[in-house]
């Protein structure tokens, strides 16, 4: 009979003193099946002053990456550096970066908020951590608070987070409380005629001076109907024309006429010229020529209630 080869158990030890690994521990002598492995402690050297400085610099670069991205997007937009390949900034962001319109503008808005916090944060000799992501600032950007209020929100949120960088949820809770405390009654009413004030609202770009009819009133916002679209905006983006009721009724009817004409499929480009002009003429009347031009276009597309010959 062939005897099977005997198997020897191999043990390994890692130690700064190799000889100590050869000396069996008492437990191993009592129980041959157990193995004791001694691991030497590894001394980790402290960071030098230069390394500590480099680490802080790199950490800040990581934390502020979203700020640099927002600044870059802002410059691309303002200088129209996309114009050789794309018609609009929104199309460029979608094709180049995969950002939706809202995502791109939120990054830009978050950068502005970050700079306001950095400028107005009342540190008073204490080190308060700054935002590290765009998500933490979304609610602040959407609330459209004053720069000093934005800094106050962040300071309160850091306090509630125990001195650490707060989550987006904590920041939003602080924003909601501040808006509730400073709540201003909505001064507008349905049927009122107002002019749009774009300010820093990206959804209103190119709509400065356009007038419309208030169709819905909320706590902090209104829905306004213009000649081409409906917009829901904050009350700070509106300015009332303060018209009499009869003048409001005239402009309400005019708005409906302009919208019907705008909705005609395949209409001539001259229609758009007239609509854009009348859509920014915030006056409760039409000149004789304007009235004739509008009536002629309505007849052309059968919007005057009469059959075309």
C-alpha positions as CSV (number, residue, x, y, z in Angstrom):
1,X,0.0,0.0,0.0
2,X,1.3,3.4,-1.0
3,X,1.3,5.8,1.9
4,X,-0.1,9.3,1.2
5,X,2.4,12.1,1.6
6,X,2.2,13.8,4.9
7,X,1.0,17.4,4.9
8,X,2.9,20.0,7.0
9,X,1.1,23.1,8.3
10,X,2.8,26.3,7.2
11,X,2.6,29.3,9.4
12,X,3.7,32.8,8.6
13,X,4.4,35.7,10.9
14,X,5.0,39.3,10.2
15,X,7.1,41.1,12.8
16,X,9.9,43.5,13.2
17,X,11.6,40.7,15.2
18,X,11.5,37.6,13.1
19,X,12.9,35.4,15.8
20,X,9.9,36.0,18.1
21,X,7.7,34.3,15.5
22,X,9.6,31.0,15.9
23,X,8.9,30.8,19.6
24,X,5.5,29.0,20.1
25,X,3.1,30.7,22.4
26,X,1.8,28.9,25.4
27,X,-1.7,28.6,23.9
28,X,-0.2,27.1,20.7
29,X,1.7,24.5,22.8
30,X,-1.5,23.5,24.6
31,X,-3.5,23.5,21.4
32,X,-1.4,22.4,18.4
33,X,-4.3,23.3,16.0
34,X,-4.1,27.0,16.8
35,X,-1.7,29.4,15.2
36,X,-0.6,32.8,16.6
37,X,0.5,35.5,14.1
38,X,2.3,38.5,15.5
39,X,1.8,41.7,13.5
40,X,4.2,44.5,14.1
41,X,2.8,48.0,14.6
42,X,3.5,50.3,11.7
43,X,4.4,53.8,12.6
44,X,2.6,56.4,10.4
45,X,4.6,59.6,10.0
46,X,2.8,62.9,10.6
47,X,2.2,65.2,7.7
48,X,4.7,67.9,7.2
49,X,3.6,71.5,7.1
50,X,4.0,71.5,3.3
51,X,1.9,68.3,3.1
52,X,-0.8,69.7,5.3
53,X,-0.9,72.9,3.2
54,X,-1.2,70.8,0.0
55,X,-3.9,68.6,1.5
56,X,-6.0,71.7,2.4
57,X,-5.5,73.2,-1.0
58,X,-6.5,70.0,-2.8
59,X,-9.5,69.4,-0.5
60,X,-10.8,73.0,-1.3
61,X,-10.4,72.3,-5.0
62,X,-12.5,69.2,-4.7
63,X,-15.1,71.0,-2.6
64,X,-15.3,74.0,-4.9
65,X,-15.4,72.0,-8.2
66,X,-19.0,72.9,-8.6
67,X,-18.1,76.5,-8.2
68,X,-15.6,76.4,-11.0
69,X,-18.1,74.5,-13.2
70,X,-20.7,77.2,-12.6
71,X,-18.2,80.0,-13.4
72,X,-17.2,78.2,-16.7
73,X,-20.8,77.8,-17.7
74,X,-21.5,81.4,-16.9
75,X,-18.7,82.6,-19.1
76,X,-19.7,80.2,-22.0
77,X,-23.2,81.7,-21.8
78,X,-22.3,85.3,-21.4
79,X,-19.7,85.3,-24.2
80,X,-21.8,83.1,-26.4
81,X,-18.9,80.8,-27.0
82,X,-21.3,78.1,-28.2
83,X,-22.5,80.1,-31.2
84,X,-20.3,78.3,-33.8
85,X,-22.0,75.0,-33.2
86,X,-25.3,75.6,-31.5
87,X,-28.1,78.1,-31.8
88,X,-28.8,78.4,-28.1
89,X,-26.9,77.9,-24.8
90,X,-29.5,75.3,-23.7
91,X,-28.9,73.2,-26.8
92,X,-25.2,73.4,-26.3
93,X,-25.3,72.3,-22.6
94,X,-27.5,69.4,-23.5
95,X,-25.3,68.1,-26.4
96,X,-21.9,68.9,-24.8
97,X,-22.5,68.1,-21.1
98,X,-25.8,66.2,-21.0
99,X,-27.3,69.0,-18.8
100,X,-30.9,69.9,-19.0
101,X,-31.8,73.6,-19.1
102,X,-32.7,73.6,-15.4
103,X,-29.5,71.7,-14.4
104,X,-27.2,74.2,-16.2
105,X,-28.8,77.3,-14.8
106,X,-28.9,75.8,-11.3
107,X,-25.2,75.3,-11.4
108,X,-24.8,78.9,-12.4
109,X,-27.1,80.1,-9.7
110,X,-25.4,78.0,-7.1
111,X,-22.1,79.6,-8.0
112,X,-23.6,83.0,-7.4
113,X,-25.0,81.9,-4.1
114,X,-21.6,80.4,-3.0
115,X,-19.9,83.7,-3.8
116,X,-22.5,85.7,-1.8
117,X,-22.1,83.3,1.2
118,X,-18.3,83.6,1.0
119,X,-18.6,87.4,0.9
120,X,-21.2,88.1,3.5
121,X,-20.8,85.1,5.9
122,X,-20.3,86.7,9.4
123,X,-17.4,84.5,10.6
124,X,-16.4,86.8,13.5
125,X,-13.1,85.0,13.8
126,X,-14.6,81.5,13.7
127,X,-14.1,79.1,10.8
128,X,-17.4,78.2,9.3
129,X,-17.4,75.5,6.5
130,X,-18.5,76.6,3.1
131,X,-20.8,74.7,0.7
132,X,-19.2,71.7,-1.0
133,X,-21.9,70.9,-3.6
134,X,-24.5,72.5,-5.8
135,X,-27.2,70.3,-4.2
136,X,-26.8,72.0,-0.8
137,X,-27.6,75.4,-2.4
138,X,-30.5,74.6,-4.7
139,X,-33.2,75.7,-2.3
140,X,-31.3,79.0,-1.6
141,X,-30.9,79.7,-5.3
142,X,-34.6,79.0,-6.0
143,X,-35.8,81.2,-3.1
144,X,-34.1,84.3,-4.6
145,X,-33.1,85.7,-1.3
146,X,-30.9,88.8,-0.9
147,X,-27.2,88.1,-0.7
148,X,-27.0,88.8,3.0
149,X,-30.0,86.6,3.6
150,X,-28.3,83.7,1.7
151,X,-25.3,84.0,4.1
152,X,-27.6,84.0,7.1
153,X,-29.4,80.8,5.8
154,X,-26.0,79.0,5.4
155,X,-24.8,80.1,8.9
156,X,-28.0,78.9,10.5
157,X,-27.9,75.6,8.6
158,X,-24.3,75.0,9.7
159,X,-25.3,75.6,13.3
160,X,-28.1,73.1,13.0
161,X,-25.7,70.5,11.5
162,X,-23.5,70.7,14.5
163,X,-20.9,72.9,12.9
164,X,-20.5,70.6,9.9
165,X,-21.5,71.1,6.3
166,X,-25.3,70.7,6.3
167,X,-27.3,68.6,3.9
168,X,-29.6,70.1,1.3
169,X,-32.6,69.1,3.4
170,X,-31.4,71.1,6.4
171,X,-30.7,74.1,4.2
172,X,-34.2,73.9,2.7
173,X,-35.8,73.7,6.1
174,X,-34.0,76.9,7.1
175,X,-35.0,78.6,3.8
176,X,-38.6,77.7,4.4
177,X,-38.6,79.1,7.9
178,X,-37.1,82.4,6.8
179,X,-39.5,82.8,4.0
180,X,-42.4,82.1,6.3
181,X,-41.2,84.7,8.8
182,X,-40.8,87.4,6.2
183,X,-43.9,86.4,4.2
184,X,-45.2,89.4,2.2
185,X,-48.9,89.2,1.1
186,X,-49.2,88.7,-2.7
187,X,-50.2,92.2,-4.0
188,X,-51.5,90.9,-7.3
189,X,-55.0,89.8,-8.3
190,X,-56.4,87.7,-11.2
191,X,-57.1,89.7,-14.3
192,X,-54.5,92.4,-13.5
193,X,-52.1,93.4,-16.2
194,X,-48.4,93.2,-15.4
195,X,-45.0,93.5,-17.1
196,X,-42.3,90.8,-16.7
197,X,-39.0,91.7,-15.0
198,X,-36.5,88.9,-15.9
199,X,-33.8,89.9,-13.3
200,X,-31.8,86.7,-12.8
201,X,-34.5,84.3,-13.8
202,X,-33.2,82.3,-16.8
203,X,-36.7,81.2,-17.8
204,X,-37.5,84.9,-18.6
205,X,-34.5,85.7,-20.7
206,X,-35.7,87.8,-23.6
207,X,-39.0,88.5,-22.0
208,X,-38.2,91.8,-20.4
209,X,-40.9,94.4,-21.0
210,X,-43.5,91.8,-22.1
211,X,-46.9,92.3,-20.6
212,X,-49.5,89.7,-19.7
213,X,-52.6,88.9,-17.7
214,X,-52.5,87.4,-14.2
215,X,-54.5,84.1,-14.3
216,X,-53.5,82.6,-11.0
217,X,-52.3,84.0,-7.7
218,X,-50.3,81.9,-5.1
219,X,-48.5,82.7,-1.9
220,X,-45.2,83.8,-3.4
221,X,-45.9,83.6,-7.2
222,X,-48.3,84.3,-10.0
223,X,-49.1,82.7,-13.3
224,X,-49.1,85.3,-16.1
225,X,-50.5,84.7,-19.6
226,X,-48.6,86.5,-22.4
227,X,-49.2,86.4,-26.2
228,X,-47.1,83.3,-26.6
229,X,-46.9,81.4,-23.4
230,X,-47.9,81.0,-19.7
231,X,-45.2,81.7,-17.0
232,X,-45.3,81.0,-13.3
233,X,-43.0,83.5,-11.6
234,X,-42.1,85.0,-8.2
235,X,-43.9,88.2,-7.4
236,X,-40.6,90.1,-7.6
237,X,-40.5,89.4,-11.3
238,X,-43.7,91.3,-11.9
239,X,-44.6,95.0,-12.1
240,X,-48.3,96.1,-12.2
241,X,-49.4,98.6,-14.8
242,X,-52.0,99.7,-12.3
243,X,-54.7,100.1,-14.9
244,X,-58.4,100.8,-14.5
245,X,-60.8,97.9,-14.8
246,X,-61.9,98.9,-18.3
247,X,-58.3,99.1,-19.5
248,X,-57.6,95.7,-18.0
249,X,-60.5,94.2,-19.9
250,X,-59.3,95.7,-23.1
251,X,-55.8,94.1,-22.7
252,X,-57.3,90.8,-21.6
253,X,-59.2,90.7,-24.9
254,X,-56.1,91.8,-26.8
255,X,-54.1,89.1,-25.2
256,X,-56.6,86.4,-26.3
257,X,-56.5,87.8,-29.9
258,X,-52.7,87.7,-30.0
259,X,-52.6,84.2,-28.6
260,X,-55.1,82.9,-31.2
261,X,-53.1,84.4,-34.0
262,X,-49.8,83.0,-32.6
263,X,-51.4,79.5,-32.5
264,X,-52.2,79.5,-36.2
265,X,-50.0,76.8,-37.8
266,X,-47.6,77.8,-40.5
267,X,-48.3,81.5,-40.2
268,X,-46.3,84.0,-42.1
269,X,-43.2,85.4,-40.3
270,X,-44.7,88.9,-40.5
271,X,-47.3,87.7,-38.0
272,X,-44.5,87.1,-35.4
273,X,-43.2,90.6,-36.0
274,X,-46.5,92.1,-35.2
275,X,-47.1,89.9,-32.2
276,X,-43.7,90.6,-30.7
277,X,-44.2,94.3,-31.1
278,X,-47.7,94.3,-29.6
279,X,-46.6,91.9,-26.9
280,X,-44.2,94.5,-25.5
281,X,-46.5,97.6,-26.0
282,X,-47.8,97.8,-22.5
283,X,-50.5,100.3,-23.2
284,X,-54.3,99.8,-23.1
285,X,-54.9,100.9,-26.7
286,X,-53.8,100.3,-30.3
287,X,-52.9,103.0,-32.9
288,X,-55.2,103.1,-35.9
289,X,-52.5,101.4,-38.1
290,X,-51.9,98.7,-35.5
291,X,-55.6,98.0,-35.2
292,X,-55.9,97.7,-39.1
293,X,-52.8,95.4,-39.3
294,X,-54.1,93.1,-36.6
295,X,-57.6,92.9,-38.1
296,X,-56.1,92.2,-41.5
297,X,-54.1,89.3,-40.2
298,X,-57.1,87.9,-38.4
299,X,-59.1,88.0,-41.6
300,X,-56.2,86.3,-43.5
301,X,-56.4,83.3,-41.2
302,X,-60.2,83.3,-40.6
303,X,-60.1,84.5,-37.0
304,X,-62.5,87.4,-37.5
305,X,-65.5,85.1,-37.6
306,X,-66.1,85.6,-41.3
307,X,-65.6,83.2,-44.2
308,X,-62.7,84.0,-46.5
309,X,-63.7,84.6,-50.1
